[in-house]
């Protein structure tokens, strides 16, 4: 195993090994973000498959697209968030701010408005 001070060491061997409880908590957070992204993608699929085409219209297409895009973004960025937190813990630095929270909040708000439009439009 390379020494902590070597420059050619991979990022996951830099610094000091954090307490395993913090690493496991970081991993659980990663899995929670990933589950959330997968749930949003599943919701996009549900809109595309189970909402009747006459009720879907433009609102359904927008809702499905927003759900799929936000879910994909969350899944794609969850690993980068996990890695940034892990590196910060290894170097005993403050944890980085999460940029995924505003994406999830705005995406959920837009999806909620899209769902409201579907409910209002459905006879």
C-alpha positions as CSV (number, residue, x, y, z in Angstrom):
1,X,0.0,0.0,0.0
2,X,1.5,3.4,-1.0
3,X,2.3,5.9,1.7
4,X,0.0,8.8,2.4
5,X,2.4,11.4,1.1
6,X,3.1,9.9,-2.3
7,X,1.9,11.9,-5.3
8,X,1.3,8.8,-7.5
9,X,-1.1,7.2,-5.0
10,X,-4.7,6.9,-6.2
11,X,-7.1,9.4,-4.5
12,X,-8.7,6.6,-2.4
13,X,-5.3,6.0,-0.7
14,X,-4.4,9.6,-0.1
15,X,-4.5,11.1,3.3
16,X,-5.5,9.1,6.3
17,X,-8.0,6.3,6.4
18,X,-11.3,7.7,7.9
19,X,-13.3,5.9,10.6
20,X,-15.1,3.1,8.8
21,X,-18.4,4.2,10.2
22,X,-18.1,7.5,8.3
23,X,-17.2,5.7,5.1
24,X,-20.2,3.4,5.5
25,X,-22.5,6.4,6.2
26,X,-21.1,8.1,3.1
27,X,-21.9,4.9,1.1
28,X,-25.4,4.7,2.5
29,X,-25.9,8.3,1.4
30,X,-24.7,7.5,-2.1
31,X,-27.1,4.6,-2.2
32,X,-30.0,6.8,-1.1
33,X,-29.2,9.3,-3.8
34,X,-29.0,6.5,-6.4
35,X,-32.3,5.0,-5.2
36,X,-34.0,8.4,-5.5
37,X,-32.7,8.8,-9.1
38,X,-33.9,5.3,-10.0
39,X,-37.3,6.0,-8.5
40,X,-37.6,9.2,-10.6
41,X,-36.7,7.2,-13.7
42,X,-39.3,4.6,-12.8
43,X,-41.9,7.4,-12.4
44,X,-41.0,8.7,-15.8
45,X,-41.6,5.2,-17.2
46,X,-44.9,5.0,-15.3
47,X,-46.1,8.3,-16.8
48,X,-45.2,7.1,-20.3
49,X,-46.8,3.7,-19.9
50,X,-49.8,4.1,-17.7
51,X,-51.2,7.6,-18.2
52,X,-53.6,7.4,-21.2
53,X,-52.3,9.1,-24.3
54,X,-55.4,11.4,-24.6
55,X,-54.7,12.6,-21.0
56,X,-50.9,12.8,-21.4
57,X,-50.5,15.4,-24.1
58,X,-47.8,17.9,-23.8
59,X,-48.0,18.0,-20.0
60,X,-47.4,14.2,-19.8
61,X,-44.4,14.4,-22.2
62,X,-42.9,17.3,-20.2
63,X,-43.5,15.5,-16.9
64,X,-42.0,12.3,-18.1
65,X,-39.0,14.1,-19.6
66,X,-38.4,16.1,-16.4
67,X,-38.6,13.0,-14.2
68,X,-36.2,11.1,-16.5
69,X,-33.7,13.9,-16.8
70,X,-33.6,14.7,-13.0
71,X,-33.4,11.0,-12.2
72,X,-30.6,10.5,-14.6
73,X,-28.7,13.6,-13.3
74,X,-29.0,12.4,-9.7
75,X,-27.8,8.9,-10.6
76,X,-24.9,10.3,-12.6
77,X,-23.7,12.8,-9.9
78,X,-24.2,10.5,-6.9
79,X,-20.8,8.9,-7.4
80,X,-19.0,12.2,-7.8
81,X,-20.6,13.4,-4.5
82,X,-19.6,10.2,-2.7
83,X,-16.0,10.6,-4.0
84,X,-15.8,14.3,-3.0
85,X,-17.0,13.5,0.5
86,X,-14.6,10.5,0.8
87,X,-11.7,12.6,-0.2
88,X,-12.6,15.4,2.2
89,X,-12.8,12.9,5.0
90,X,-9.4,11.4,4.1
91,X,-7.8,14.8,4.1
92,X,-9.7,16.0,7.2
93,X,-11.3,18.9,5.4
94,X,-14.9,20.2,5.7
95,X,-17.4,18.2,3.7
96,X,-18.4,19.8,0.4
97,X,-21.8,21.4,-0.2
98,X,-24.2,19.2,-2.1
99,X,-25.3,20.6,-5.5
100,X,-27.9,17.8,-5.9
101,X,-30.3,19.2,-3.4
102,X,-31.4,22.2,-5.6
103,X,-31.7,19.9,-8.6
104,X,-33.9,17.5,-6.8
105,X,-36.0,20.3,-5.2
106,X,-36.6,22.1,-8.6
107,X,-37.1,18.8,-10.4
108,X,-39.7,17.6,-7.8
109,X,-41.5,21.0,-8.0
110,X,-41.7,20.9,-11.8
111,X,-42.8,17.3,-11.7
112,X,-45.5,18.2,-9.1
113,X,-46.8,21.0,-11.4
114,X,-46.8,18.6,-14.3
115,X,-48.8,16.0,-12.3
116,X,-51.2,18.7,-11.4
117,X,-51.7,19.6,-15.0
118,X,-52.3,15.9,-15.8
119,X,-54.9,15.6,-13.0
120,X,-56.7,18.8,-14.1
121,X,-56.7,17.8,-17.8
122,X,-58.0,14.2,-17.2
123,X,-61.8,14.0,-17.7
